[in-house]
């Protein structure tokens, strides 16, 4: 039995699809299922049962002997939320309880960290345990993820296998419910569909041209492939980056979206809002040597191939995506 928290969310629901394709169907979904805007994500998928996140630890106490692994993806991911108590409850303390339960019951654990832990990138993007104490995230969400990474590394008692995954800029199907926090590709598609144009943030640093800010964009299908690999090949415990290892510009991203929609690119630029300007990342790029050393050899999809699949096979055809 595989347990997934945040199972009705973006990455969680895509993970169910990936597991089903790999013949895994004995899956327990943990989430807040009262939210109607995520119910579509788990339709037509094979799983054993659903457990409300508030009931999960009672359920686990009674059923842990049947569980093979916990994949903990549930979290509050809103980078514009500044109430630290929300992140303490849902991200930090809930994750500690899951870690302790995995340790007590002898269960392996894979959990979601974030590239938001790297802050402005001044210390680089190396998934080296030695720099985690020094990282300075730019918002409470990133702080909550880094606080848990630090806590995990400080523990003398650990699950026999554990992996924390620092997700970079993930995009793909089933992200419609994230609204403002959905990927730039999602917003670009809908803006282009409505207006025939796309507006990007202007650069406010002389070393970057407009739209030339760079991110490490990774397709959600690559993310779920890595999770399945780590579930099946528990070679190295620790914290791993999960990006493509190749930063691409927002101009590249939008041009690829126009191409996938069979339209000529029409891009303009607007000022970055002042309330986020000092927290805006101009460059992120994962170093991926650690995951490769752990044995993951599959090539990641290019930005163009990922966007082409997302647009043509999901966004164009779905009232949700």
N, C-alpha and C positions, 0 to 999 in steps of 0.2 A: 504494500500500500504506500503510495506516494502522497504526501501532504503538501499542498501549495497554499500559502497565505497570499492575500491580494489576488486571488484566483480569477475574479471577475474583472480585474483591471487590465490595463494595456498589455504589459509584458506577461502577466499571469495567464491571461486567456490565450495568448499566442503560444505559451508554453504547453498548455493543454493540447492544442492542435499538434504541436511537434511531438509530444509524447504519444498521442493517439497514432500518428503516422509511424512511430517506432513500436507500435503494438502494446503500449502501456495504457491500460484502461482502468485499473484499480487505483483511482485517484480521489482524494478527499479535498474538496474546495473549501477554503476558509476565507471569509470576507464579510463585509457589511452588505447583506443582500437586500436591505430595505431600499437601496438606491436604484430606482427604476432605470436611470440612464446607463447602467452597466449590464442590465439583464441580457441584452442582445448578444453580448460578448461570449456567453457560455451556451448559447443555443446550438443545437446540432453537434454537441461534443459528448464524448463518452467519459463518464466518471461514476464513482460509486456513491458519493453522497456530498452534502453541503453542511457546513458547520458555521454558525455565526461567530465572528471573531471574539465576541464577549464570552462565548461558551467554550471556546477552543481548549483552554487548559483543563477544564473539567472533563471534556471529551478525551483529551490526550491521556489523562490519568487513568482512564478506564480502558483505553484502546492502544496504548503505546506498544504493546507486544506485537501488534499487527503492522506497525509502521516500519518502513524501510529507510525513509529519509524525509526530512523536512526542507522544503525550498521556500524560504521566507522572503517574499516580494512585497508584502503589504506595508504601506507607509503613507504618511501625508507628504505629498511631493510638491506642494505649492510654494514656489520660491518667492512669491509676493506676500506670503503670510508671515507676520512678524510677532505673533503670539508664541513665545518660546514654550509655554506650558503645554500647548497642543503637541509640539514636536517631542517634548519630554515624555509625554504619555504614550503617543502612538508610535513614535520611532525609536526612542532610546530605551524606555523602560519595558515596553512590550518585547523588544528584541532581546533584552537581557533575560527576560523570563523564558523566551524560546531557547536561548543558548543554554541556560541552566537546566531546562527540561531535557534537551538533547544530551547534555553531559550526564544527567542522572539516569536516563533511560538507554544510554549507549547508542544514540542515533546520530548519523552524519547530518551535517547542516550546510546548506548553501544559502547565503543571504545577499540582499541587495545593498551595496554601498552606492557611491555616486562620485562622478568627476567634479561635482560641486565642492567636494572636500578640498580641492586644490586651490580654491580662491582665485587670486589674480594670476596664478601661474608663475609667480616669482621664484618659487622653489622647484619649478619644473613639473613634469608629469610622469615621474618614475614611481612605480608601485613598490617602493622600497619601504619596508617597515620602519626603518630608522628615521625617516623624515616625517612620519605621521604626527608625532607630538608637536612638530613645528608648523604644521599647516594652519593657514588662517582663512577659513571659508568666508564668503562675502554675505551670507544670509543665514537665518536660523535653520533653514532646511539643511544646508551644507554642514552647519555646525552639529546638528543632531546626528548626521551620518558619520562625521569625523569623531564625534564623542563616542559613538558605539565602536568604531574601529579601534580607537585608543583603549577603550575598556576591554575589548576582546583580546587585544595583544597583551594586556596586563594580567590576564587570568592564568593562574597556575593549573587549574583544572579546565580542560577543553574537551569538546567532542573529539572522538578518535579521528574523524576527518571533518574539516570545515573549510569553506571558501567564501570570502567576501568579494563581491564583484563591483568594481567601480565603473558603473555604466556611464558612457560618454553620451553623445546626443543621439538617442534612439528614436527612430521613426518607423511608421508602418501601420497596418490595419488595426482596428479596435482602439484607436486613441481619441475618437470623437468626443467621448465624455469628459476629456481633460480640459476642454474649452480653451481658455487662454494659455494653458500649459501644454497644449498639443504642439506638435513639431511645426517648424517653419514650412515644411512641405505641405502639411495639412492646410495651413492657413494660406499658403501661396496658391494651392489648387483652387480653393473656394474664392479667393480674391480674383484670380485670373478668370475663373468661370463666370463671375458676376460682372467684372469690369473690363476684362481683356488686358489688364495691366497688373503690375505688382510693385508695391512700395517697400523699400528696404530702409533700414536705419543708415543715415549718413555717418561717415567716420568722423570722430572728433579727436583723432590722433594723426599727426602729420605723416607718420610712417605707414599708415594704411590708407588706401584709396577708398572711396565710397563703395560699399558692398564687398570689399576685399577682406573684411574680417573673416577669420577662419575658425572652423570647428571640426572636430572629429565626429562625423555623422556615421552612424552604424544602423543597418537595417535590422529590424526586430527578429527576422528569421535567422540572422547570424547569431544574435544574442541567445536565442533559444537553442540553437545548435551547440553553442558552447556550454550552456547549462546541462543539456543532456549528456555531453561528453564528460563533464566533471562528475555528474551523477554516476556514470558507468565506469569511469577511470579515476579512482580516488588516489592519485599519485602524490600530490603535494598539497598540504594545507597552507592557508595563508590568504593574503589580500591580493587580488589580481585586477589589473586594468582590463576593461572590456570596451575597446573601440576598434577601429580598423588600423590605427597606426599611421594614418595619412590624413592630415587636415585639408579641408577643401573650403573654398570661399562661398559666401552666400550668393554671389553672382553665379558661380557654378551651379549651385543648387537650384536657383530660380530658372536658369536657362535650361537645365535638365527637365524641370517641371513643364515649361513651355513646350519643349521638344516632345515629351511624352503625351502632351495634349494636342500635338500637331499644330502648334501656333508659333508665330514669330515672337521673339522676346521683346517685351516692352516694360522696361524697368525704370523707376524713378526713385528718388531718395528723400527721406524726411529726417528731421532732427531726432536723435535719440531722446526720449523723455528725460527731463532733468532728474526725476526721482529715482531713476535706475542708471543714470549715466556713469556715476562713479563706481557702480558695481558691475558694469558691463565687461564681459570677457572678450578680448579681441583675438585670442588665439587659444585653442586647446588641441592637443595631439597626444594620444596615448602611446606610451612605450609598451610594446607587446611581447618583448623577449621572454618575460616570466611565464606567460601562458604557453608560449611556444615550447619552452623548456619543459613544461608540464606535460607536453605531448600533443597539444592541439595543432594540427598541420593544415587544416582546410583553409583555403583562401577566402577572404571576406569579399562580399559583393562590392563592386565599385558604386559610387554615388549614382552614376547614370543607370546602371542595371537595377539597383534597388528602387530608385524613383520610378523607373519605367514599369516595374512589376506592381508597385504600390498604386500608381495612377491608373494603369490600364486594367488591372485585375481586381481592384478594390474601390478606389475613390470614384471612378466614373460610373460604376454600377450600383453603388450603395447609397441609400438615403441617410445612412448613419455615418459612414466614413466620408 
